[in-house]
Amino acid sequence: MSGRVLLAGILADPAVLAALGLKPRGEPVALPGRLSAAPSAGLAADSWPRWDRNAAGHVTAVPIDSTPDLARYAAIMGLAPALHGDTPVLGVGDTGDDATGEADPRLAAEIAADLLAQPADQTPENLRARLPMIAWRTASRLRAQAERGAPDAPGPAEVDRVRIEARATPYARYFAVEELLLRHRLHLGGWSDPLLRAVFVSGDAVVVLPWDPVRDRVLLVDQLRAGPVARGDAQPWLYEPVAGRIDPGETPQSTARREAMEEAGVTLGALFPVPGHYPSPGIIAEFIYGFVGVADLPDDAATVSGLDAEGEDIRGHLVDRAELTRMALDGRIVNGPLLILALWLDRMADRLKAADPPR
């Protein structure tokens, strides 16, 4: 693909154009018809809006000169050109009209920039396979920038506090391991020597504890966990809260509701946020958002569920809240996020009932 190209949909957004290193070459072009909704456009491969040329209205497209970077991006993202006359149009595909919502241009732009920053020896096929992980990481970085704000205690007061001098990715599949060569300001002044640090990189996650304030009980789940297996733990099935990764374009709240339905078949009402945390900040980049979610938990609410496509075999357990606190204090709970949720709920339950009276 070379020469003049028209970019439509989210690819015509100025932020995405800038991330791809592209500039308009002339005035925008009005294409006949309309585009279907495509909330994952620019976030996932093969998720581009359908172009209905016979529908009323028009689609604004931006003319650009094609570049090798655009061609590489198109190959990674599954972008096949349509034609307007003899001119290729990129940014359209086969996403159906049943989709709802709009894609996030800032996130799409950041993902595009991250893809183009990958080493040249990474093939489009390889990067497409890694795209979900890259998108998770990109979305988590944007959340961290938006939520954590300006530097605050602890740590040195200067804004320029950390400098990454080199970055390598020796392992990258579903998750990634990054090696960072970094320097940081010291508490007593000056800069550290270069430090080599390895970090396990994944997207952010949500944990949610379904709680029935009328019956005053919670729903826990258990499933086999590879971490305890690798450690040699004789009990690799753990009591846990409902949990899952935040997909690009999702919020922590929408993830909590989706995962509660997928893992436990439970519809959540009010969501009470529990302070988030880094589970092991020395080696893991993951940030965990916590919630207690109000739910109706009758005696038959505990089921076996999970997504077969993800190899999930998840069993539910109904536990009185007082028993949950005893389990947290006597060591029967070894899942860190569940410990936090259990002790937080023990402290806050009466206040939460007052804020959202049982119905």
N, C-alpha and C positions, 0 to 999 in steps of 0.2 A: 504494500500500500504506500503510494507516494503521491505528491502533488497536493491539490486542494481537497480539503475534507470539511464536511459540516459536522459540528458537534451539537447534539441535542440533549434535552433532559438535564440531568445533574452534571453531565460533562460540560455544559455551557455555563455553569456557575463560575464566577470569577475566581473563587478560591481553588476550585479544581483545575481550572486553566493554569493558574499560577503554579500549583503543585506539579503539573506536568510540563512546566517550562514553555507554555504556549501563549501566543498573543493573537488576538483577532486580526484577520487580514481583510478588512473591509467591513461594511455594514451588516448587521444581522439579517438573516434570510427567514422569511415567513413560509414555513412548510404547511401544506394543507392537512387538516385533521386534528387529532389530539393524541396524547399519550395516556396510557393506563397508569394507575397507581403502581409504584414499585418502591416500597420502603427500604428494600435491601440494595437498591441500585448504588453501585460504588462501594458497597460493603461486602458483597459476596459475589462469587463468579456466577455467570449465567443468570443474573437477576435484573434484567433490564426491561424497561416498560415496553409494552406493545404499542406500535404506531398504527393507529386506525386512520388511514388516509381518507376514508369516506365520511368520517364524523365531522360535524360542524365545528368551526373554529380553526385555529392555526397553532403551530408549534414554532417557537423561536429557536433558530439554530445559528451558531456562530461559525463563520468560515475561518479556517486556519490552514497553515501549511504543515503537512504531516512531518513527523520526526521519528528517528529510531526509538526514542523513549516512548512516544505514543504507540508505536507498533508493538513494543515489548509489553506495555500496559494492556493493550487490547488482547494480546495473546494470553496473558495471565488471567484476565478477567472474562474471557470467553466472549469477546465483542466481535461479532461478524458485521460487516458493513451492509446497510441497506442502500438503495440508490434513489436519489432525487434527480431525475434526468440521467446525466452521466456522472454525477458527483456522489461519491460515497458519503453516507450518513452514519456516524457512530453515536452510540448512546441509546439505541433502541434494541429490542429483542423480543422475547416471547412470554414475558410475565403476564399472567392472566388478569382480568378485570376484577377478580375476587379479592385481590390484595387491597389493603387500606393503609392510609398514612403516607407520609412523605419521607424520603431519605434525608439524612443529615449532611448537608454539603461540607461542613467543617470536618466531620469525621471521614467522609469520602475523600476529601483533600489530603488529610493526614495519612490515610491508608495508601493513597497514590504515591505520596512522597516516600513513605516507608518502603513500598515495593520497589521504587526506582533506586533507593539507596542500597538495595541488596547487592551482594557481589555479582560481577558480570558472569561468573562461571555457574551461577544458579539458573537453571533452565526455566522457561515459563511453566513447564509441567511440574517441576519441583516446587516452584513458588505457589502455583495454584493449589497444590496439595497442602501447603503450609498456610494458605490464606486465612483459614479460620483462626489459627493461633496468632498470626500477625495482626489480624483485625481485633482480636481480644486484647492484645497488648496495647495496640494503638488507642483503643477506647479507654482502657484503664489509665493510660498516661494522661489523656485529656481530663478524665475525672479527677485525677490527683492534682493536676494544675488548677482546676476550677475550685476544688473543695478544700485543699490544704492551705491555700492562700500564701501570704507573705511569710518570710522566715520569722520564726518566733522561738522563744526559749523552749527547749534547750538548744545548745549549739552556738557557734560563733555568730556574732551579730551581723557581719557583713553579708550583703546580698550575693556577692561572688564568693561562694564558699566551697564549691566542688567543681573540679575540672576533669572531664573524661578525656584522656589523651589518646586512647585507642580502645576499640571494641571489636571483639571477635565472637563468633557463634560456632563452637566446635561440635555442638549437637543441636539439631533442629528437626523435630517431627511434630507430634501432637503438642508437646511442650518444647522448650528450648533451654539450653544452658548457655549463658553469656559470660565471657571473660572480659572484665573491665580493668583497664590500666588507668588508675585515677590518682589524683592528689587532692587533699582537702586542707582547709585552714585548721590550725591547731588552737586549742583553748588558750595556750600561753603566747600565741602570736606566731606569725610565719606560716610556712606551708610544710606539709608532710613530704616525705620522699615518695616516689611513685609506688603505688600499692597495686598488686594484682589480686583481684577478687573474682570468684566465680559465683554466679547467681542463677538460681532456677527461676525461669521466667514463664509466667502463665497469665491469663486474664484474671480480673477480679471475680469474687464469688459472693454469694448470698447464703446465709443460714437463717432459717425461720422455724420457730417453735409454735405449732398450732396449740392454742389454749382455749378451753371451754370455760369461761368464767362462771357459768351457771352450775355446772357439775364440778368445777374447779379441778379439772384434770387436763393433761396434755397428751399429745400424740408424739411418740418417738418412733424412729425407724432403725432397722439394723440391716447391714449388708456386708459382704466380704470386702475387706480393704487390703490393697496390695502393699501398703506401707508396713503394717504389722506382719504380713506374710514375709516380706523381705527381711524384717528384723528378727524373725524366728519366733514371733509371739504365738503361743499355743492357742490364743483366743483372738483370731483376726476378724471376727464379727463384733462390731462395736455398736453400742447405743449411740444414736446420732440425732441431730435435728434434720429436718428437710434441708437440702442444700443443692446448689447448682451454680454453674458459671453464668455470668451476665453476658448475653450475646450482644454484639455490636448493634446499636440502635435501641437497646432495651434500657430501662431504668432499674435500679435495685428493687424498687417496689414491684414493678411488673414481673421481674424475675421471680421474686418470692411467691407471687400468686401463681405463676405458671408452674413452678417446681412443686408447690403444694398439691396441685392437681395431678401432675405427672407422677410424682413419687408416692403420694398418699391418697389420691382421690378426694382431696379436701378443698372446699371453697372457703377462702379467707374473707373475713369482714375487715374490721379496723386493723390497721398495722401500726404497732408501736415500735419505733426505732430504738435499737440497743446500740451503744457505742461500738463503732467499727474498730478493727485492729489488724496489725500485721502479725500472723501467727509465728513466724520465725524470721525476723527482719535481717539477721546476719547472712542468710543464704537464699531467702525466698522473696520474690517481688510481689507476691499475691497480697491483696487487701481484701478483708472479709467484712461485708456489711451484715449486721444482725437485726432481726425483727422478732417480736412476739406477735402472732397473728390470731385474732379472735376467730373461733370456729365452733361449729356445732359438732360435738363428738359423742354421739350415742354409742351404745354398747357394740354395735356392728361396724363402727368406723375404722377399726384396725383391720387392714386387708393386706394381701400380697400383691404388689404392683411393680411398676417400673417400665422403662422402654426397652423392648426386645432389641431394637436397633443399636442400643448402647450397652447391651449385655447386662442390664440391671435386673437384680432379683432382690426386691426390697420388701421387708415385712414390717408391718406397723404394730405398735404396742401402746395401749392406753394405760397411763400411769397417773395416779392421784398426785396433785402438785406437792403435797407434803412428803409423799414418798420420793418424788423427784429430788427434793432438797436433801433427804437422807442419802439417796444414791450419790449425789454430788459430794457430800461430806464424808461418806465412808469409803470412797474409792471405786465404786462400781462404774462410774462414768470416767472414762479416760480420753474421750473426745474433747479437745480443748474448747471449741466453740460452744458445745453443749454445756460445759461447765459454766461458761460465762452467762449463757442464756438462763440456765437454771437458777444460779445465784442472783442474777438481776431480777428475775421474775419473783423469787422469794422476797426480795426487798421491796418490789414495786407493786405487787399484786393488788393490795388494798387501794392504793392510789389509782391504779388503772381501772378498777371496778367503779370508783367514784367518777372517773373521767368518762368512762363508757359503760354505763350501768348494765348489768346482765339483763337480757331480754328473754 
